[in-house]
């Protein structure tokens, strides 16, 4: 079972369509669920202290949605960078170790809280580039799909 626990809602239809396409493709490999928690308002005029409060509040909301038995993979710019092959082998290793419930956690646009970082079992850097947090959902789903294809030696259909 894989859950994507993410801050905010996906507003763009093209992005929602892409996410639905990968959810459909992944059904052949595992159960998937996307859990959305409301993001906090964070206008550009916020002070540092206000932004810190937004990060803490979003972190609390995300933490409430994570169950104790889930292995948490936090998307984090300070996390471990992996190419697709390495990511596939990491997933394979996690399953072999008995981690059958995985939660990929995507924080809000301002980053993730220290409490969320402490809860993470693994921190994953998708890229050195920064992506909108909503786009990260699609990228994570695509990488999970690609990982299953790699592990099963199946061709990747574009």
Secondary structure in CASP SS format (residue, H / E / C, confidence):
PFRMAT SS
TARGET T0000
AUTHOR 0000-0000-0000
METHOD secondary structure of the structure
MODEL  1
X C 1.00
X E 1.00
X E 1.00
X E 1.00
X E 1.00
X E 1.00
X E 1.00
X C 1.00
X C 1.00
X C 1.00
X C 1.00
X C 1.00
X H 1.00
X H 1.00
X H 1.00
X H 1.00
X H 1.00
X H 1.00
X H 1.00
X H 1.00
X H 1.00
X H 1.00
X H 1.00
X H 1.00
X H 1.00
X H 1.00
X C 1.00
X C 1.00
X C 1.00
X C 1.00
X C 1.00
X E 1.00
X E 1.00
X E 1.00
X E 1.00
X E 1.00
X E 1.00
X C 1.00
X C 1.00
X C 1.00
X C 1.00
X C 1.00
X C 1.00
X C 1.00
X C 1.00
X C 1.00
X C 1.00
X H 1.00
X H 1.00
X H 1.00
X H 1.00
X H 1.00
X H 1.00
X H 1.00
X H 1.00
X H 1.00
X H 1.00
X H 1.00
X H 1.00
X H 1.00
X H 1.00
X H 1.00
X H 1.00
X H 1.00
X H 1.00
X C 1.00
X C 1.00
X C 1.00
X C 1.00
X C 1.00
X E 1.00
X E 1.00
X E 1.00
X E 1.00
X E 1.00
X E 1.00
X E 1.00
X E 1.00
X E 1.00
X E 1.00
X E 1.00
X C 1.00
X C 1.00
X H 1.00
X H 1.00
X H 1.00
X H 1.00
X H 1.00
X H 1.00
X H 1.00
X H 1.00
X H 1.00
X H 1.00
X H 1.00
X H 1.00
X H 1.00
X C 1.00
X C 1.00
X C 1.00
X C 1.00
X C 1.00
X E 1.00
X E 1.00
X E 1.00
X E 1.00
X E 1.00
X C 1.00
X E 1.00
X C 1.00
X C 1.00
X E 1.00
X C 1.00
X C 1.00
X H 1.00
X H 1.00
X H 1.00
X H 1.00
X H 1.00
X H 1.00
X C 1.00
X C 1.00
X E 1.00
X E 1.00
X E 1.00
X E 1.00
X C 1.00
X C 1.00
X C 1.00
X C 1.00
X C 1.00
X C 1.00
X C 1.00
X H 1.00
X H 1.00
X H 1.00
X H 1.00
X H 1.00
X H 1.00
X H 1.00
X H 1.00
X H 1.00
X H 1.00
X H 1.00
X H 1.00
X H 1.00
X H 1.00
X H 1.00
X H 1.00
X H 1.00
X H 1.00
X H 1.00
X C 1.00
X C 1.00
X C 1.00
X C 1.00
X C 1.00
X C 1.00
X C 1.00
END
